[in-house]
């Protein structure tokens, strides 16, 4: 569906100075992508590539608003005068973003009382957000939770084959998505608090860009289909 090509895990957050700089330590030989967040933990920009540091290496960039071929200025930023920050974990251990683990508990608590597949008093049947066995999409063998299918059309997110150029700032901010706008206004006595607002894109949830199956052991294809495809390529 509309996640990135690479599987991502949420490492955590680091502070940003008044100048817009961040100075922090990362693990060596680990691809890192960063997202600048607003005060509510929602991504202002998406980094669709990554950087990797070698042991003992200092890595620097000039920021998302500069030319891609620009180099850092030949002076030491004031940010480097202090000690580098450590990445603060995001609600627990480092992990892939899983719809079942991160989102379904929220739907169970706030949504399924009405979004239960039954016709309401006004004659409308809202999207069914109950837990159910994964289903395939039309023209695809991939398996996803039905609630993911039901909600993804209300969330703005860049697709796998989207515009490869640098995105405008806040072009995919959570508040642009119809789902988040509706919940911030209040929906049937349910309001979106700051914490839930971060669920769409702190990154983390974040955007990982409308992720769904990022947990270990979650598979996209029925086992028989995946095995058939593997055997086909091995035969080649």
N, C-alpha and C positions, 0 to 999 in steps of 0.2 A: 504494500500500500504506500502511503506517502511518508515514509521515513527516509533517513539518509541511506546511502549505499553501504556505509560502514556502521557496524553495531557499536553503540556508544554506551558508556557508563557515566553516572553522575559522580564526580570526584568531590565536589563541594564548592565553596565560595571563598573569595579573598577580598580584603578591603581595597577600595579605590580612593586615591588622594583627590584633593580639590583640582589638581591639574589634569585629572583623568588618567593618571598613571597607576599601574599596579606592579608590585615587586614581590615575587613569591617563589618558593622552591617547588620543583616538580621531580617526579621520579625519572631517572635516566631511561633511555630506550623505550619511552612510552609516548605514543601519539597523543597530543593534547590539543583540544579545541576550546576556545574561550567564547563567552557571551557576556557583553556588558548588560547588567541588570539595573532596572529602576528600583525605587525605594520599596516596592512591593514584591521584588524578586522576579519580575517579568522581563524577558529578553528584549532589549532595544535593538539588537543586531544579531544576526546569525553568522557564525563562522563555518563555512562549508568545506574547509580544508583543515589542516592541522600542522603543528610543529612538533619536532622531537629533539630533545636535548641529549647529548652524549655525557658520560660521566665527567663531572668537573666543568662542563661547558656553561657559559652564560649566553642566553638567547634573548634577543631584543627585537622589537618591531616598532614601527612608527605609528601604528593605529589604523583603525578601519577607515578613517576619513582622508588618508593620504594616498598618493599614487602607489600602485602595486610595485613599481620599480624604484621607489625611493629608499634611501638608507637613513639610519638614525643620525642625528647631528653629531659632530665631533666634539662633544662635551658631555660631562657626566650629569645626568638629571639629578635634581635635588632628592628625588625619591630614593636614589641609590645610597644616600648618606646614612640611612638607617639599616636595620636588619630586615632581611626578606621575611614576608609573612608565611605562615604555614596554611595550607588549605584546610578550612573548617568543614568537617563532614556535613552532608546534607541529609538530615533526619536518619542517622544511622550509618551502617557500613556502606562502603562503595559497592554499587550494584548496578546491573542493567535496569532500565525502566520497563516495568511489566504492567500492562493494563490490568491483569488479574490482581496483582498485589497492590498497586498504587491507586487505581481508579475505582474498581468494583466495590471496595468497602465504602467509598464515598457515595456511590449510587445506591448501595443498600441502605445507607443511613438516611439520605435526604430525598431520594427520587422514586424508588420503586413502589412507594405507597400509592402513587397515582400512575406512574409509568409501568403498568403491570399487564399490558396487553388487553385490558378490558375497556369497553366503551364507557365514557364518562357521562355525567348527567346532561351535558350540553350536546350529546350525540357524537362528540369527537373521540377518536381513539389515539392518544398520544403515543410517541415512539416507545416500544417495549424495551426497558432497560434492565430486566431481570437477568440473573445468571442463567446461562443456557449453554448447551454443547456448542463448540465452534462450528461455523458453517463456511461453505465456500462462496466466493463471489461469482457472479456471471462471468464467463470467459476466463476463469482462473481456478486452479486447484488449491490455492492457498487457503488455509483455515484461519478464521478470525472470530472472536466473540461477537454475537449478534448486537450487543450494545455498542461495540466499536463501530460497526456498520451504521447503526442508527444515529450516532452522534458526529461522525467524522464530517458529514456534509455541512455541519454548522460551525466548523472550526477552519479558519484560514491557515493554510500551511503550504510551503513550496513542495512540489512533487519531485520525484526522482529525475524527471526529464525537464525540470523547470529552467528558467533563465539562468545561465551560468555566470552572468556578470555580478559585480558587487551590488547587493541589495540596498535600496534606499533605507535610511535609518527608520526604524519602527514600522517598516513595511509589513512585517509579520508579528507585530506586537499583539499580545493576548487580547487587549481591549478592542482590537479590530474585529475579532471573531464574533459572529452573531450570538453564539452560545454564552460567551463571557459577558457581552453587553447586556443580554437579557437577565442573567443572574445578578449582575451588579445592580440593576434596577430593582430586583426583587421578583420572584416568580412563585406564585401560590404560597406565600409565606416562607419561602426559602430565599435567603440572601447569601451572596458570595462574600465570604470574609477574605482578609488578606492572605491567609494561609492557602485557602482553596484557589485563590487567584493565581498563586504560584504554581499550582498543579499543572497548568497548561504549559507554561514555559519558564521555569526558573532555569530551566534548562533543562534548565536542566531538563525539567519535564518538558519539562520541560522540554523547550524544543530540543529535544532530540527530534523535534519536528513531527508532531503527531505520531509518536511511536506507539507500538502495541506489544509486539513479541520480542522483548529484549532479555528476558530471563533465561538462565541456563535450563535446558530441558524443554522449553517451549518450542514447538516445531511449526513450520509454516505449511507443510504438505502432509497429507495422509501418508503413513509409513509405506504402504504398498506403492503409491505413486512415486515417492522419493526413491525407493529401491529400484523401480523400473527405470527411472531416469539415470540413476547411477550406473546400472548395468548397461544401458544404451551407450553411454559415453565410454565406459570401460571396453566395450566391444569395438569401438572405433580405434 
